[in-house]
């Protein structure tokens, strides 16, 4: 292993936080990169170091388990809860068995000794997809506080590595469509012996109001806040001034401090102390000043964690707010104990609390006291629980809404509920005793109230969401460029369909097919005569999506498993070749031509669904040559699907050869092309997007890639075809989306959590084009 502070960034294993910036996410993870960036900005951060993601990957390689981890983690897609839990246990056992190489252990201990003799440290996971603007792995991986001594430190680093494969982390990774090899860094940071701590948003996450700062605070260590273990105080501050607008005192029943033995000690606060304010006005304004500084440095709203010790204020984490949409107006919730009075509502609420994720839902109550009871809950029910924490993620995904006794609106599960767009009320205090299983209630999370019965027809706060049949209306700016959404999981269809989108530009087959296959290779399933089972299951999932979006179009990309992915299914080794480079091997259109058995079953499922919902269309992936596409289209025409009117046939533009063949494809009856910018970038630049060594070479904004995209869009327009793009870049980089608009692209398809931001970017780009044209004509 390389020296920690002198080696190049791609081979570093242990790096001091003060040598890291926000550009180092690939080696330090989101948490580590953000902490390093805070130090670079001159903000107060406790010292520490990072055990990098390359160090983890090399340790797994040398331990002989890396390939097994990479292969088996794919089994999580479509797995039920019991299967996922068993898989998670197996994967974590592999990590623990690989252990810590002796030379890496020595580097970690040396860096630890530099912090001081036997100091207490926090050991915190920092996944390379964590705390980015696209996703928040809030609480998904492990954090350990008050760790002391080399042996305990090494043990906790390995525990953090293993937490990469916890059930809830695997589930969340699937829901976010993260398909690359999981990797994790570990932050080791000198402990702040916190007297008071908490979280702070530099914009209001429940309303999108960027003129406000929201602070949540508790006594002792901040884990009680971010883990949703107590109901914290909540302070809302106006940025101008700053000045305190509202104070809501929570019931902080206990605190966690450093005990006499150096480890965490839980202490009951008692009735009197539980309702005492955590922060003085001076504390609040001091934190607000730090909030304004960190937001100014990053240029975007931030979600931070802070601590106060010895009169000094520290940042211990900062990340982009992943769920901030357009600002909404909602009436204040009814007053609660210790709360600034708000406006009354016409009907007396059953319970009230704080709106953590806006929206209105009506459904039957399901009271659960532990996530192990999740099997009792039906999809669409109102989940009522004592407290929210990341273990509840599988239930949150199925819930119509969430109501909890405790927690704060910046606790980890509240963040996830906003990301999944599930209405959520926290801090309702008596929800689990007042609400009963089977009750029909209306949850108005915008106002933080739960009302008896179905109150949707009454005067409730309606969130700013577009009508399902008119996605570009409902108060949203009309755009010339259509905005589609990428979707992989049928369970998400109803929620995503409520977003202001024009349809589904990329419905990924893989998750739905994995579910339909039941973990069995399609050839084995066919040999067992179970074709109808697959077609029925796939058609059911497709129908759920097409019905939710009707009459808007849904473009289904047929299966694009690579041979190494198919080998992971039961019986896969019997039917799949072993390839050195499956990324450019036996996949996509060519696979359909050589072995059309699974493709024919997909076509049958699509045909059945289109008989009832004709808004479903077909997209063929990874097309290399004209002859293979011609044969593939013959398979479509021979199927029942090919005889249906109004079917649009699309191809993915991933292979550079498409630039030369668009006129031929148009002549063959192809209606549109959708640019897969991830694969196109790989093949234009000759770089594996999953390679950590070559990561800096992978750039969708490279001039050569942009030129290729320009040529594809231009050729499609000339041929009378529509053009779209469904890669990650428009979700991550606003300037990329603007460039697409300037090229004249017909539509852009993005992840659900990026819809609002991309709509704003497209609107601004279109207005600039109109202004540029007007200025040009006036010369």
N, C-alpha and C positions, 0 to 999 in steps of 0.2 A: 504494500500500500504506500501511497505517496506521502511526502511531507505535507503537513496541514496548511502551512501559511506561505509556502513558496511555490507550490506546484501550480500548473495551469488550471483554469476553472473546470475543465472537463474531467480532471482526474483527482481533484481535491477530495479528501475524505473527512477532515476536521478543519473548520474555518471559523475564525473569530467573527462575532457579529459586526464589529466595527469595520470589517473588510467586505461586507455584503451590501448589495443594493437591490432595488426592486427588479433589476434585470436578471437576478440570479435564482429565479423560481425553480428552474430545472434542477439545480443542485441543492438549494436550501429549502425548497417547498414554499408555499405561500406565506406561512407564518414567519419562517426565518427571513425570507426576503423582505417582508414588510417591516420587521423589527430592525433589520439592518438599514433600511431606508429611513426609518425614524431617527436613528442615530446620525445618519448623514445629514439630516435636516436640522440637527441641533436640538432635538426634542429629548426629554428626560426618559431614558430607558436603562434598566438594570443591565450590567455587563453579562456576557455569556458567549457561547460558541454553538456551532451547528455540526452534528454528525450528518454528512450529506447523503443525498439519495444515491449517488454513485457508490458510496461506501456500502450502503445497504445491498444494492444489486450485486456488488462484487462479493460481499459476504455470503449471499445466497448462492452465487455461482460456485464459490469455493467450498461451500457446504454441500454442493451437489443437489440442490432442490430448486434452483431457479426455473428450469424448464418445466418441472412438475407444477410449480405455482402458476406459471404463465398459462399452461394448458388447462389446468383444472379450474381456474377462476372463471373460465368461460362457461362452466357448467351452472353458474349462478343464474344465468339468464333463463327465466321461465320456471325456476325451481319454486316449489311450495315452501312454506315456513319450515317444516320439519326437515326437508331435504337441504334447504339453505343452512340451517343450524348445524347439521351434520357435516356439510361441506366446509363450513367456516371452522369447525373444530379441527378437521383434518388439515386444513391449510395452516392454521396457527400452530399445530403440532409440528408441521414441516419446518416452519420458521424457527421454533424453539429448538428443534433438533439440529438445525444448521449451526446455531450458536454464534459466538463472537470470535473472529480470528485473533490470534495473540497479538499481531502487530497493530491491528486497529485498536484493540483494547489499550495497548501502551500509549497510542496517540491520544485517545480519549482521556486517560488518566493524567497525562502531561498537561493537556488543556485545562482539565479540572483543577489541577494543582495551581495553575496560574491565577485562578480566581481567589485563592487564599487557602489557608490550612483548614481542611475538613469543613468547608463551608456548606451550608444548606443550599440546595438548588431545586429549581423546578425542571422537570423533564417532560417535554411536550412534543407530541407528534406534529409533523408538518408535511402533509402529503403534497405531492407536486401538482395535484389538481385542486388543492385546498385554498380557500380564501382568495379565489380569483373573482373577477367581476362576473363570471358566468355561473359559478357554483360556490356554495358554501358547505364544506363538510363539517358543519357546526356540531362539535361534540362527538363526531363519528369515531374518532381515534382517541387513544389514551393520553391522559395528562396525569403526572404524578407530582405532588408538592412535598416540600420538606424532605427531600432525598439527601442523604449524607453518607460519605465514604465511597471509595472506589468500587467495592463489590456491589453495593446496592445500586450505584449509578449504572454499572454495566448491565445488571439484571433488568433495570427499568428501561434502558435503551432497547434491549431485545423485546421487552413487553410492548413497547411502542411499535416496533417493527411488526410484531404479530397482530397488533390491533388493526393493521391495514386490511385484514381479512375477517374482521368481526362481521356478523350477519347484517347488522344495520348499515355498515359501510359498504358491503357488497350490494345490498338492496338499493342504497342511494346512488351508487356508481351506475347501476343499471338504469335507474330512473332518469339520470342525467345524460345517458347515451355515451358514457366514457368507456371507450373500447381499447385503449392502449394499455400496455403492461403497467400495472399499478406499481408505484414507487413511493418511498417515504423518506423524509429527512427527520432528524430529531433535534429540537432546540434544547440546549442545556443552559439555564439562566440562573444567576444568583437570586435567591429568594428575597423578596421584599416582605418583611414581617408585618403584613398589612394590619393596620388598625381598622381601616375602612376601605372598601373596594367595590367595584361594580363594572358596569358597561355604560357606554355613551355613544349615541348616534348623532352625527352632525347634521342630520335631517330627520324629520319625523317619519318613521318607517310605516306607520299605520295610515297616514294621509298623503305622504309624499311631499309634505310642506318643507321646502328647503330653507325657509326663513327661521326654522326652529331647531333647537338642540334638545335631545331627550337623554336624561341621565337617570340611571337606576343604581341604587346604592344599598349596601348592607354592611353590617359589622363583620370584622374579621376578613377571612380570605374570600376572594370573588367567586370561587367555585359554587358557592351557595346561590349566586345570582345566575351565572351562565348555565348551571345545571338545573335551574328551576326548583331548587330545594326549599327556598323560602319566598315569600311575597315581599319584594324589595320596596323601598321608597322610590317614587318616580317624580322627577323634577323636569318641567318643561320650561325652556329658556328661549327668549327671543335673541337672535344674533345681534340685532341692532342694540347697542348699549354695552354689553349684554345686560338683560334684565330678566328676573324670574317671573314667569307668567302663572304657573300653577304648581302646587305641591300636593302629592298624594302619599300619605304615610302608609306603608305596608306593615303587615304583621310578621316581624322578623323573629320567629320563635326561637332560633338558635344561631350560633355563629361557630365557625371553625377557626381555631388558632393553633399556633405551634405549642405542643404540650411539653412537659418537663423532659420527656424522653426524646424530644426533637421531632416527633411525628405529629400528624394532625390530631387535634383533640376537639370534639364537639362539646360545646357548652350551651346549656339552656339560658336564654336571655331573661326569662321571667315575664309576667304580664306587663309590668311597668316599663321595663327596658325595651320590650318588643315593639312598642309603639312610639318610642322616642325617635326624633329625627336623626338621621345619620350625618347629614351635612349641614354646616352653617351657610349663611348667605355668601360669606367670603369663599368658602370651599367651592360652592356652586359656580360662582363667577370665575374663580381660578381655573376650574375644569373647563368652563365654557371658552375661556381664552385659549386653552390648549386645543380645544375642538376646532376653533376657527383657524388656528395655525396649521393643524394637520390637514384640514380640508384644503386650505390655500396651497399647501405644498403638493398634495396629490392632484389638485384640480378637480376633485369629485367628492361626493359625500362618503364618509367613512364610518365604519362600525368598529369601535375601539373598546379595549378593556383597560382599566386604570386601577391604581392602588395609592393609598396615602399611608405613609409611615414616617414618624418623627417630624411631622409637619411638612414633608416634601411630597409632591405629587409625581407619579410615574405612569408612563404608558407601558403596558405589558403585551399589547397586541393592537394591530390596526389592519383592517381589510376593507375592500370596497363593499358598500351595501349592495347585495345581490338582488334585492326584491323591490327596489324603489321604482315605482311607475309614475304616471302622471298624477298631479295633485288632485285630490278629491275633497269635496266639502261634506262633512257629516256633522249632525247635531251632537253636542256633548252628551255623554252618558249621564244617567241619574247620579246624584251625589251618593257617595259612600262614606264610611267613617274616615275621618282624617283627610277628606277630599274637598277641593275647592268646589262650591256648588255649581251645578250646571242646569240646563233647561229641563223641565219635567216632561214626561211623555204622557200621552192620553190614557194608556193602559198601564196598570201597575205591573212592573216586570216580576217574573218569578224569582230571578236572580239577576245581578248586574256585576260587571267587572270592567276590565280594560280591553278594548279592541286591539288585538295583536295582529290580525290579518283581516282586512275589510271584506265585506260581502254579506249576503243574506241567504239563509238556507232554512228549509222546512223539512222536518223528518221525525222519526221515532227516536226517543232517547235510548241510549245504551250506556249504562253506568258500569265502568270497569275500574277495578282498584289496582290491577297489575297487568303489565303487557302480556304475561303468560296466558291471560284470558282472551286474547285477541280473536281466537277462533269463534267465540260467541257472537262476534259483531258482523252484521250484514252490511254490504256496500250501501252507502248513502245514509246510514244512521247517524245520529248526532252523538258523537263520542263525548262522554262526561267522565272525567278522571280527577283524582286528587291533585295531581301535578303532572306537568308535561316534561319529558326529557327525551333524549334521542332514541331510547329503546322503543318508543311508541311510533316510530316512523312508519312501519308497515300498516298500523291502524290509521294513522293520519292520512295515508294515501287512499284509504277506502272510505273515510268519513265524509259525510255531508258538511259537517262543521265540528268544531272542538270547543268544549267549555271545561275549564279546570278551576279547582278551588284555589290553587296557589300559582306561583310563577309570575314572571314579569314579561312585558311585551318585547324585551330584548333577550329573553332566555333562548337557549339553543332550539328547542322544539318550536317556539314561536317563529324563529327565523325560517325553519324548514316549512312550516305551514304557510308562510307568506310565499315561499318559493314555489310550493305546490298549489298556490291559490286556493287554499281551503280556509273558509272563514273561521276565525279563532278568537275566543274570549278567554283571558287569563285573569287570575286574582278574583274569581267570583265568590270565593270563601265558603259558601254553603251549597254549591252546586250538587255535590254528591249526596247530600241529605235531602234537599228540596226536590230535585228532579228524580223521577222514577222510571225504570225500564218500561218502554211501551208508550209513554206520554208523547203526544204530538205537540211539538213546540216550533216556534220561529226564532231563529238565532239572527239577530241584527248586530253583526260584529262592528259595523261602522259606529254604532252608538254604545256598544258594549252591553246589550240587554238580551235576555231570553224571555219571550212572551208565550203565553199559553195558546195552543191551537195554531192554525194557519192564518197568519196576519198579513200575508203578502198584499192583499187588496186594501189594507189600511194605509195610513200616512207614515210609511217607513222610509228610512234613508236608503235610496237605491244607489249602488256603486256605479261609477262611471265605466260601464262596460257596453260594448256594442251589441245590438240585437243580432241574434244568430243568423237571421235571414238577410241582414243588411250590415255586414261587417265594416264597411267603410263609412257608415253613417253614425247615428247615435251620438253625435257630438265630436266624433273624430274627424280630423282633416281628410278630405277626399284627396286621393293620390292618383297620379297617372300610372305609376309603377305599382303593380299588384304586390301585396305582401302575403306570402303563403307561410305555412308552418311545417316544421319537420316533426314527425311523430313516430314512435316505435311501439308504444304500449296501448292496447285498446282501452284499458282501464282509465286512461287519461283523456279519452275522446270528449266526453261531455264537458269537462272543465276547459279544455283547450278550445273547444268549439265556441265558447262564450267570448273568446278574445277577438279583437278587431282584426281578423284575418280574412283573406279571400278564398281560403281553402287549404288543403294539405298538398304541399308541393313535393314532399317526400315521405311516403308511408313505408317505413323500413319493414321488410318481410321477416327479418331474422328472429326477432323476439317472439312474434306470433307463431312462426313456424316451429321454433324450438318448443314452444308450449304445445302446439298441435302434435308434434312428433313424440312428445313425452320422453325426450332424451334418447330416442332410438334412431339409428341411422335410417334414412328413407328406404334404402334398398332392403334392409332387413324387414322393415314394416311392410313393404310391398310383398316380399317373399312370404310373409305371414298372412297375406290377404286382408290387410287392415287399411286399404286405401280409403274406404268410405269414412273411416274414423278420422283420418287426417283432413279430408275435404270438409267434413261437417264442422270440425273444430275451427279450422281456418276461416270458413265462411261465417261462422258465428262471430269471430273477432272482427272480421272485415265489416260485417253488417253494423256492428256497434259504432264503428267509425263513420261509415257512410251515412247512417241515420242521423248521427249527431251533427254532421256538417251539411247535410242536404239543404238546399240544392247546390251548394258550393262544391267544386270538383275535389276529388281525392285521387292523387296519383300514386299508385302502388308500385314500388320498385320490387320486382321479383327477386327471389333469393340470390344472394351473392356471397354465400359461404365459400371460404377458401378450403382447400383440401385438409390443411392442418386443423381447421375448425370442425369439419365433418368427422375427422378421425376421433375427436373427443366424444362423439356420440356412441352409444352402445352398438357394437358391431362395426364401427367405423374403420377399424384396422383391417377388416376383411375386404372392404370395398374401396378404400381410398388409397391413391398412390402416395408415396413418400417423396416430397419435393424439397429441393434446397431453397427455392425462393417462391413460396406459394402466393406471395403478393402479386406476382405477374405470371402465375401459373394457371392451373386448371380451375377456372372460375368464370362467372358471368355468362355471357352469350354463348361462348364456345362450349361450356359445360352442357348447356341445353341441347346443342346440336349433337354432341357426342353421346349424351345420355339424357333423353328428354323425359324420363319417367316422372321425376319430381315436378318439372316444369308443367307437364300435362295436368298433374293434379292441382297445381296452382291455378291454371287456366280454368279448370272445372269449377273451382271454388269462386273465382271471379265471375264466371258466367252466372252462377246461382245468385250471387249477391246483386249483380246488375239487373236481373229480372225484376227486382223490387226497388232498388236504388241505383238508377242509371248514371249517377254522378261519379262512378268509379272508373278509373282509366289505368292503363298499363305502361310501365316504364322498364326498359330492358337495360341492364347494367353492363359495364365493361365491354363495350363493342369495339373490336379491333379492326375488322375487315368487312368489306361489303358482302362477300359471299356467305359469311357466317350469319350476318344479320338477315340476309335474304332467306336462308334456310330456317332461321328462327321465326320469321314472319309467316312462313309457310305452316309451321306448327300452330301458330295462332289462328291462321285462316282455317285450318283443318278442325279446330276445336269448336265447341258450341259458342265460345266467346267471340270468335272471329265472325260469326254470322249475325251478331247483334249490331243494331244501328247506333251511331253516335259514339262508338268507342274511339278514343284518342290513343294513338301509339306514340310513345316518347322513347328517346334513348338518352342514356347518361353520356355526357361528354367528359370522359376521364382520360382517355388515351389520346395523345397528341395527333394521331392520324385522323381524328374527327375533323380537324381544321380543313383537310383536303377533300373530305367525302360528304360534306353536308349537302351539296347539290344532288349527289347520287341518293342519299338517304331521303331527301325530299321527294325525288322521283319514285321511290319505293313506297311512299305513303306515310312517312314519318311526319307527325304533326308538330313536334317540338323537341328541343334539346335542353337538358338540364345539366349544367356544368358541376361536376363533382370536384371542387377545388382542391380537396385533400389529395386525391389520387392524381389529378392533373399536375399538381405541384411536384409530387414525388417523381413523376415520369418526365416532366420538363427539366427538372434540376438533377435527376438521378440520385435522389436522396431518400432513404427510408425514414418516414416520419416518426417511427417508433425507436429510432436509434438515438440514445442519449449522447453518443459521441459526436454525431453529426447534427444535433438538434439546431445549432445556430445556422445551418445551411437551409433549413426548411422555412421558406418565407413565401406565403401566398401573395405578398405584395411585391415580389421580385419583378423587375421590368420585363423579363422574358415571359413570366407567367401572365402578367397583365396584358402583354401583347397577344398572347395566345387567346385569352378570354375575349379581348377586343375583336380578334379575327373571327372567333366562333359566333359572337353576337352579330357581327356585321354580315357574315355569310348566312346566318339563319334568317335575318331580316330580309336579305336579298332573295332568299329562296321562299319567302312567305311562311316561314316557320316561327313559332314562338320560342323565346329563349328565357332560361331561368338559371339560377345558381343556388345550390343547396349545401355548400360547405360551411365550415365554421367561421370563416373570415368575416362575413357581414355581421355575425353576432358579436364578434370580438373587437372589430376595428371599424369605427364609423367612417373613416376616410375611404375604406375599401368599398363600402356600400355606396358612397357618393360617386366613386369612380364608375361603378356599374351603371348608375343612373346616367352618367354622362355618355357611356358607351351606347345607351339606348336599349338596355335589357328590358324584357317584358315584365319579369317578375323576379322577386328574391324570396327564397324560402329559408327561414331561420328557426332557431330553437324557441320554444314558447316564452321563456323568460327574457328573450331579447326583442320581442315583438314591439313593445312600446318605444324602446330606444331606437330601433331601426326605422320605425314609422317616422319618428321625429327627424332622423338623419335624411331619409328620403324626401320628406317634405321640404327641408331646408335646401337640399340639393336641387329639387325641381324649381323652387322659387329663385335660386341663384341662376339657373339656366334661363328662366324667363327674363330675369333682370339683365343678364348678359346679352340676350338676344335683343332686348329693347334698346340697350345702350348701343349695340352694334348698328341697329337700323337707324338710330338717330344721328349717326356720324355723317 
